[in-house]
Amino acid sequence: MILTVCPSPCIDVNIEVDSLSVGMAHKIISKRIFFTGKAINVAIGISRIGGEAFATGFMYEENGNQFEQELHRERVPYKFVWNKGRVRENYKFIDHRSMMTEINDISPEVSAEKQDELVKLVSIISPSCEAVVISGGLAKGMSPEFYAKILDAVPENVKKVVDTEGERLIQSLRFGPDLIKPNLDELERTLGRSFKKQEDMFRGCTELISRGAKRVLLSLGKGGAIITDGKVGYYCKSVNVAMNSTLGAGDGMVAAATCSLTAGEPLYTILKRGVAAGTAAVTTPDSISFSKEKYEEIFAGLTVEEISLNT
């Protein structure tokens, strides 16, 4: 079983309008609502490819029952630490020019007692798991050190997977995560510099390994991804597909890569499975995840090449 920890669930409301002008009335052409959060998406992705996931994290009393319904439909068991208030709602407005305007909410504050409750819950569940995934942002007022507290509660023999950036990622490196998955923008923001060439990207990844990570899976969006353990490196180019959504692509990558990691598969297979799931996710406009059939179809068409870390 893989435990996924979601510190900041959210409701994504995607609204299509003909045009968007400040101060004017608009009619909605279409509206899609997704009950999401990075680690929740990971749990659903794991379930869809046949893995066993268990979701936990913070949830909120006023509208959190909708997340329970979604997880029940996806056959993912869960146990949340409940808080007063509402799950944050993010709005994305897309007009006829395919321009997107985002309005992002913030989570209500979570008390120190509730934070300790989630750490305790992870310490109880994680010993029976093969891996623990923690990903995403934090609620208002929470310290980046919360990531370290969660990882410290996980036994040494349980694999640790982290998908975050900045100080949260830096704090996580203290506990030797088995896999981290930044995208290129997150890598640049975390290390404070830009990377244009592939060899420079690998050097950025190996810097994170020198700080404690065991493997780095770097997402390059449409360009695929690279992976390294500091000794060898691989690159996998994505295949051309109709891009219907970007929602959950990185989370799909984490889901498949974590399943591969816990199965003991080699580095290049972890990469290939991650790219296949991330690519499959962008083909599904009405879902935060992907179908197993599409994932397997894309996986079969991918190739991986070894990259010299000395170039």
C-alpha positions in Angstrom: 0.0 0.0 0.0 1.1 3.6 -0.8 0.0 6.3 1.7 -0.5 9.8 0.1 -0.5 12.9 2.3 -2.3 16.0 1.1 -1.7 19.0 3.3 -3.8 21.4 1.1 -6.8 20.0 -0.8 -8.6 22.3 -3.2 -11.6 22.5 -5.5 -10.6 23.6 -9.1 -13.4 25.3 -11.0 -12.7 25.7 -14.7 -15.0 28.1 -16.4 -15.1 28.7 -20.2 -16.5 32.1 -21.3 -16.7 33.8 -24.7 -14.7 36.8 -23.5 -13.4 38.2 -20.2 -13.5 41.9 -19.4 -13.2 43.6 -16.1 -16.5 45.2 -14.9 -18.6 43.4 -17.5 -21.2 40.6 -17.1 -20.4 37.2 -18.7 -22.2 34.1 -19.6 -20.7 30.7 -18.9 -20.2 28.4 -21.9 -19.0 25.4 -19.8 -18.0 24.7 -16.3 -16.0 21.8 -14.8 -15.4 21.2 -11.1 -12.6 19.0 -9.8 -12.1 17.9 -6.2 -8.4 17.7 -6.1 -5.1 18.3 -4.3 -1.8 16.9 -5.5 -1.5 13.9 -3.2 -5.2 13.1 -3.7 -4.6 13.0 -7.4 -1.6 10.7 -6.8 -3.8 8.3 -4.8 -6.4 8.2 -7.6 -3.6 7.6 -10.2 -2.2 4.7 -8.2 -5.6 3.1 -8.0 -6.3 3.5 -11.7 -3.2 1.6 -12.7 -4.0 -1.2 -10.3 -2.0 -0.1 -7.2 -3.3 0.1 -3.7 -3.4 3.6 -2.3 -4.6 5.2 1.0 -5.3 8.9 1.2 -4.8 11.2 4.2 -4.2 14.9 4.9 -6.3 17.8 6.1 -9.9 18.2 5.2 -12.6 20.8 6.0 -16.1 20.4 7.4 -18.2 22.6 5.1 -17.5 20.9 1.8 -15.0 18.1 2.4 -17.7 15.4 2.0 -17.4 15.9 -1.8 -13.8 14.6 -1.6 -15.0 11.6 0.2 -17.5 10.9 -2.5 -14.8 11.3 -5.2 -12.4 8.9 -3.4 -15.2 6.4 -2.9 -15.9 6.4 -6.6 -12.2 5.8 -7.3 -12.1 3.0 -4.7 -9.4 4.8 -2.6 -9.7 4.4 1.2 -9.0 7.5 3.2 -8.8 9.0 6.7 -8.6 12.8 7.1 -7.8 15.2 9.9 -10.9 17.4 9.9 -10.8 21.2 10.4 -13.4 23.9 10.5 -14.0 26.0 7.4 -14.1 25.3 3.7 -11.7 23.7 1.2 -10.1 26.4 -0.9 -11.6 27.1 -4.3 -9.4 28.0 -7.3 -11.1 29.5 -10.4 -9.7 29.3 -13.9 -11.4 31.4 -16.6 -10.6 30.5 -20.2 -11.8 32.9 -23.0 -12.2 32.5 -26.8 -8.5 33.3 -27.3 -7.5 30.4 -25.0 -6.2 32.9 -22.5 -6.5 31.7 -18.9 -7.1 34.0 -15.9 -6.5 32.3 -12.6 -7.9 33.3 -9.2 -6.4 31.1 -6.5 -7.8 30.8 -2.9 -5.8 30.1 0.2 -6.6 27.3 2.8 -7.9 28.2 6.2 -5.4 28.1 9.0 -4.7 24.7 10.6 -3.9 24.7 14.3 -0.8 23.3 15.8 -2.9 20.6 17.4 -4.3 19.5 14.1 -0.9 19.5 12.5 0.4 17.2 15.2 -2.7 15.0 14.7 -1.8 14.4 11.1 1.8 13.6 11.9 0.6 11.1 14.5 -1.8 9.6 11.9 1.1 9.2 9.4 3.2 7.5 12.1 0.4 5.0 12.8 -0.4 4.1 9.1 3.0 4.3 7.4 4.6 1.3 9.1 2.2 -1.0 7.1 3.0 0.8 3.8 5.6 0.3 1.1 5.9 4.1 0.4 4.6 7.5 1.6 4.0 10.3 -0.8 3.7 13.9 0.4 3.1 16.6 -2.2 1.7 20.1 -2.7 1.4 23.3 -0.8 0.6 24.0 2.8 -2.3 25.7 4.6 -2.0 29.3 5.6 0.5 30.0 8.3 2.1 26.5 8.2 5.9 26.2 8.3 7.9 24.4 5.5 9.3 22.3 8.3 5.9 20.4 8.4 7.3 18.4 5.5 10.2 17.3 7.6 7.8 16.4 10.5 5.8 14.1 8.2 8.9 12.4 6.8 10.4 12.0 10.3 7.2 10.1 11.3 7.8 7.5 8.5 9.9 4.4 9.3 13.3 4.1 7.6 12.3 1.0 5.7 9.3 2.8 4.0 10.1 4.6 0.8 9.6 8.4 0.9 8.5 10.3 -2.2 8.2 14.1 -2.3 6.7 16.5 -4.8 7.2 20.1 -3.8 9.6 23.0 -4.1 11.6 25.7 -2.3 12.1 25.5 1.4 9.6 22.6 1.7 11.8 20.5 -0.6 15.0 21.7 1.2 13.6 20.6 4.5 12.6 17.2 3.0 16.1 16.5 1.8 17.2 16.1 5.4 15.3 12.7 5.5 16.8 11.2 2.4 13.7 10.9 0.2 13.9 8.0 -2.2 12.4 10.0 -5.0 11.7 13.7 -5.5 9.8 15.1 -8.6 10.3 18.8 -9.3 9.5 20.3 -12.6 12.0 22.5 -14.3 10.5 25.8 -12.9 10.5 24.3 -9.4 14.1 23.2 -9.7 15.1 26.7 -10.8 13.2 28.4 -8.0 14.6 25.9 -5.4 18.2 26.4 -6.5 17.9 30.0 -7.5 19.2 29.8 -11.0 18.1 28.9 -14.5 18.9 25.7 -16.5 18.9 25.9 -20.3 20.9 22.8 -21.4 20.2 19.2 -20.5 23.6 18.7 -18.9 22.9 21.7 -16.7 19.6 20.2 -15.6 21.3 17.0 -14.6 23.8 19.0 -12.6 20.9 20.7 -10.8 19.4 17.3 -10.1 22.7 15.9 -8.8 23.0 18.9 -6.5 19.7 17.9 -4.8 21.1 14.3 -4.6 24.2 15.7 -2.8 21.9 17.3 -0.3 20.1 14.1 0.5 17.7 12.9 -2.3 18.4 9.4 -3.6 16.7 9.9 -7.0 15.5 13.0 -8.9 12.7 12.7 -11.5 12.7 16.1 -13.3 9.6 16.8 -15.3 10.1 18.8 -18.5 6.4 19.1 -19.5 5.9 18.4 -23.2 9.6 17.6 -23.4 9.2 14.5 -21.3 11.5 14.0 -18.2 14.9 13.0 -17.0 15.9 10.9 -14.0 19.1 10.4 -12.2 20.5 8.8 -9.0 23.7 10.8 -9.3 25.5 7.8 -10.9 23.5 7.3 -14.1 21.0 9.5 -15.9 18.2 8.8 -18.4 16.0 10.9 -20.7 12.6 10.0 -22.0 10.9 12.1 -24.6 7.1 12.3 -24.5 5.0 11.4 -27.5 2.7 13.8 -29.3 -0.9 13.6 -28.0 -3.9 16.0 -28.0 -3.4 18.2 -25.0 -6.9 18.5 -23.4 -5.8 19.4 -19.9 -2.7 20.0 -17.8 -4.6 19.2 -14.5 -2.9 16.3 -12.7 -0.2 15.6 -15.2 2.6 15.9 -12.6 0.6 13.9 -10.1 0.1 11.1 -12.6 3.8 11.0 -13.1 4.3 10.7 -9.4 1.7 7.9 -9.1 3.2 5.7 -11.8 6.8 6.4 -10.7 6.0 5.5 -7.1 4.4 2.3 -8.1 7.5 1.4 -10.2 9.8 2.4 -7.3 8.0 0.2 -4.8 8.0 -2.7 -7.3 11.9 -2.5 -7.4 12.0 -1.6 -11.1 15.2 0.0 -12.5 15.7 3.7 -12.9 14.9 3.9 -16.6 11.6 2.0 -16.0 10.6 4.4 -13.2 11.2 7.2 -15.7 9.3 5.6 -18.6 6.3 4.8 -16.4 6.2 8.3 -15.0 6.3 9.9 -18.5 3.6 7.5 -19.7 1.2 8.5 -16.9 1.9 12.2 -17.1 1.3 12.2 -20.8 -1.9 10.1 -20.5 -3.2 12.6 -17.9 -3.1 15.5 -20.4 -5.4 13.6 -22.8 -8.3 13.5 -20.3 -10.2 16.9 -20.2 -12.9 15.8 -17.7 -10.7 14.0 -15.1 -7.9 14.8 -12.7 -6.2 11.5 -13.6 -5.9 9.1 -16.6 -7.1 5.7 -17.9 -5.0 2.6 -17.5 -5.6 1.8 -21.2 -4.2 5.1 -22.3 -1.3 4.8 -19.9 -0.4 1.4 -21.3 -0.7 2.5 -24.9 1.6 5.4 -24.4 4.1 3.4 -22.3 4.5 0.9 -25.2 5.5 3.7 -27.5 8.2 5.4 -25.3 11.9 5.0 -25.6 14.6 5.9 -23.0 18.1 6.9 -23.7 21.0 7.0 -21.2 22.7 10.3 -20.8 26.3 10.8 -19.7 26.5 12.8 -16.6 30.0 14.0 -17.6 28.9 16.0 -20.7 
